[in-house]
Amino acid sequence: MAMENGDGGFNDKDTLFMLSGVALVVFGAGLILSNPIARRYLGQFGVGNLAQAALPDLDRYLTLRSM
């Protein structure tokens, strides 16, 4: 668990751990999506259609948040 230092921020070690975790997630997603079987299953599931359906909701959320 990341602990804040005295001035309310995080130290460099915590930032490094967070960024390395994000890099591992991106790398893992790339490995999964490079597999042709996984791509075929995701194509049947309709991930593209799901993303298109979520965009209007995201736009509405960002509009409400900016008010």
KOLBA-912654 format. One record per atom (N, C-alpha, C): residue number from 1; x, y negated, z; residue in three letters; atom name. Coordinates in steps of 0.2 Angstrom, whole numbers. Atoms other than C-alpha are relative to their C-alpha. Layout:
N
PT seq     X     Y     Z type atom
PT NUM     X     Y     Z  ALA   CA
...
***
This chain:
67
PT seq     X     Y     Z type atom
PT   1     4     6     0  MET    N
PT   1     0     0     0  MET   CA
PT   1     4    -6     0  MET    C
PT   2    -4     6     1  ALA    N
PT   2     7   -17    -5  ALA   CA
PT   2    -2    -5     6  ALA    C
PT   3     1     5    -6  MET    N
PT   3    10   -29    10  MET   CA
PT   3     2    -7    -2  MET    C
PT   4    -2     6     2  GLU    N
PT   4    10   -47     8  GLU   CA
PT   4     6    -3     5  GLU    C
PT   5    -5     2    -4  ASN    N
PT   5    26   -56    14  ASN   CA
PT   5    -3    -7     4  ASN    C
PT   6     3     5    -5  GLY    N
PT   6    25   -71    26  GLY   CA
PT   6    -3    -6    -4  GLY    C
PT   7     3     6     3  ASP    N
PT   7    21   -85    13  ASP   CA
PT   7    -6     2    -5  ASP    C
PT   8     6    -2     3  GLY    N
PT   8     6   -75     6  GLY   CA
PT   8     1     3    -7  GLY    C
PT   9    -1    -3     7  GLY    N
PT   9    14   -68   -10  GLY   CA
PT   9     3     7     1  GLY    C
PT  10    -3    -6     0  PHE    N
PT  10    21   -51   -15  PHE   CA
PT  10     7     0    -2  PHE    C
PT  11    -7     0     2  ASN    N
PT  11    39   -47   -16  ASN   CA
PT  11     1     3    -7  ASN    C
PT  12    -2    -2     7  ASP    N
PT  12    48   -42   -32  ASP   CA
PT  12    -1     8     0  ASP    C
PT  13     1    -8     0  LYS    N
PT  13    48   -23   -27  LYS   CA
PT  13    -7     2    -1  LYS    C
PT  14     7    -2     1  ASP    N
PT  14    29   -23   -26  ASP   CA
PT  14    -2    -1    -7  ASP    C
PT  15     1     2     7  THR    N
PT  15    28   -32   -43  THR   CA
PT  15     3     5    -5  THR    C
PT  16    -3    -5     5  LEU    N
PT  16    40   -19   -51  LEU   CA
PT  16    -4     6     1  LEU    C
PT  17     4    -6    -1  PHE    N
PT  17    30    -5   -44  PHE   CA
PT  17    -7     0    -4  PHE    C
PT  18     6     1     4  MET    N
PT  18    14   -12   -51  MET   CA
PT  18     0     0    -7  MET    C
PT  19    -1     0     7  LEU    N
PT  19    21   -15   -68  LEU   CA
PT  19     2     7    -3  LEU    C
PT  20    -2    -7     2  SER    N
PT  20    29     2   -69  SER   CA
PT  20    -6     5     0  SER    C
PT  21     6    -4     0  GLY    N
PT  21    12    10   -64  GLY   CA
PT  21    -5    -2    -7  GLY    C
PT  22     4     2     6  VAL    N
PT  22     3     0   -78  VAL   CA
PT  22     4     3    -7  VAL    C
PT  23    -4    -3     6  ALA    N
PT  23    17     6   -91  ALA   CA
PT  23    -1     7     0  ALA    C
PT  24     1    -7     1  LEU    N
PT  24    14    24   -86  LEU   CA
PT  24    -7     1    -2  LEU    C
PT  25     7    -1     2  VAL    N
PT  25    -5    22   -88  VAL   CA
PT  25     0    -1    -8  VAL    C
PT  26     0     1     8  VAL    N
PT  26    -2    15  -106  VAL   CA
PT  26     3     5    -3  VAL    C
PT  27    -4    -5     3  PHE    N
PT  27    11    28  -110  PHE   CA
PT  27    -4     6     0  PHE    C
PT  28     4    -6     0  GLY    N
PT  28    -1    42  -104  GLY   CA
PT  28    -6     0    -5  GLY    C
PT  29     5     1     5  ALA    N
PT  29   -15    35  -114  ALA   CA
PT  29     2     1    -7  ALA    C
PT  30    -3    -1     6  GLY    N
PT  30    -4    34  -129  GLY   CA
PT  30     1     7    -2  GLY    C
PT  31    -1    -7     1  LEU    N
PT  31     1    52  -127  LEU   CA
PT  31    -7     4    -1  LEU    C
PT  32     6    -4     0  ILE    N
PT  32   -17    58  -125  ILE   CA
PT  32    -3    -2    -7  ILE    C
PT  33     3     2     7  LEU    N
PT  33   -23    48  -141  LEU   CA
PT  33     4     2    -6  LEU    C
PT  34    -4    -2     5  SER    N
PT  34    -9    54  -151  SER   CA
PT  34    -1     7    -2  SER    C
PT  35     2    -7     1  ASN    N
PT  35   -16    72  -150  ASN   CA
PT  35    -6     0    -5  ASN    C
PT  36     6     0     5  PRO    N
PT  36   -27    76  -165  PRO   CA
PT  36    -6     3     3  PRO    C
PT  37     6    -3    -3  ILE    N
PT  37   -38    87  -155  ILE   CA
PT  37    -4    -5     5  ILE    C
PT  38     3     5    -4  ALA    N
PT  38   -41    73  -142  ALA   CA
PT  38    -4    -6    -4  ALA    C
PT  39     4     5     4  ARG    N
PT  39   -45    60  -156  ARG   CA
PT  39    -6     3    -3  ARG    C
PT  40     6    -3     3  ARG    N
PT  40   -57    72  -164  ARG   CA
PT  40    -6     0     5  ARG    C
PT  41     6     0    -6  TYR    N
PT  41   -67    74  -147  TYR   CA
PT  41    -2    -7     1  TYR    C
PT  42     2     7    -2  LEU    N
PT  42   -66    55  -144  LEU   CA
PT  42    -4    -2    -6  LEU    C
PT  43     4     2     6  GLY    N
PT  43   -73    53  -162  GLY   CA
PT  43    -7     2     0  GLY    C
PT  44     6    -2     0  GLN    N
PT  44   -87    64  -159  GLN   CA
PT  44    -4    -3     6  GLN    C
PT  45     3     3    -6  PHE    N
PT  45   -91    56  -142  PHE   CA
PT  45    -2    -7    -2  PHE    C
PT  46     2     6     2  GLY    N
PT  46   -92    39  -151  GLY   CA
PT  46     2    -6     5  GLY    C
PT  47    -3     5    -4  VAL    N
PT  47   -80    28  -141  VAL   CA
PT  47    -1    -7    -3  VAL    C
PT  48     1     6     4  GLY    N
PT  48   -81    15  -155  GLY   CA
PT  48    -7    -3     1  GLY    C
PT  49     7     3    -1  ASN    N
PT  49  -100    13  -153  ASN   CA
PT  49    -1    -2     7  ASN    C
PT  50     1     2    -7  LEU    N
PT  50   -98    12  -134  LEU   CA
PT  50     3    -7     1  LEU    C
PT  51    -3     7    -1  ALA    N
PT  51   -86    -3  -136  ALA   CA
PT  51    -4    -5    -3  ALA    C
PT  52     4     5     3  GLN    N
PT  52   -97   -12  -148  GLN   CA
PT  52    -6    -1     4  GLN    C
PT  53     6     2    -5  ALA    N
PT  53  -112   -10  -136  ALA   CA
PT  53     2    -4     6  ALA    C
PT  54    -2     4    -6  ALA    N
PT  54  -102   -17  -122  ALA   CA
PT  54     2    -7    -1  ALA    C
PT  55    -2     7     2  LEU    N
PT  55   -96   -33  -131  LEU   CA
PT  55    -5    -5     2  LEU    C
PT  56     5     5    -2  PRO    N
PT  56  -112   -42  -129  PRO   CA
PT  56    -1    -1     7  PRO    C
PT  57     1     1    -7  ASP    N
PT  57  -113   -39  -111  ASP   CA
PT  57     6    -3     3  ASP    C
PT  58    -6     3    -2  LEU    N
PT  58   -95   -44  -109  LEU   CA
PT  58     0    -8    -1  LEU    C
PT  59     0     7     2  ASP    N
PT  59   -98   -60  -118  ASP   CA
PT  59    -5    -4     5  ASP    C
PT  60     5     3    -5  ARG    N
PT  60  -114   -64  -107  ARG   CA
PT  60     4    -1     7  ARG    C
PT  61    -4     0    -7  TYR    N
PT  61  -103   -60   -91  TYR   CA
PT  61     5    -6     0  TYR    C
PT  62    -5     5     0  LEU    N
PT  62   -89   -72   -96  LEU   CA
PT  62    -4    -7    -1  LEU    C
PT  63     3     7     1  THR    N
PT  63  -102   -86  -101  THR   CA
PT  63    -3    -2     7  THR    C
PT  64     3     1    -6  LEU    N
PT  64  -111   -84   -84  LEU   CA
PT  64     6    -2     5  LEU    C
PT  65    -5     1    -5  ARG    N
PT  65   -94   -84   -75  ARG   CA
PT  65     3    -7    -1  ARG    C
PT  66    -3     6     1  SER    N
PT  66   -88  -100   -83  SER   CA
PT  66    -5    -6     2  SER    C
PT  67     5     6    -2  MET    N
PT  67  -104  -110   -77  MET   CA
PT  67     2    -2     7  MET    C
***
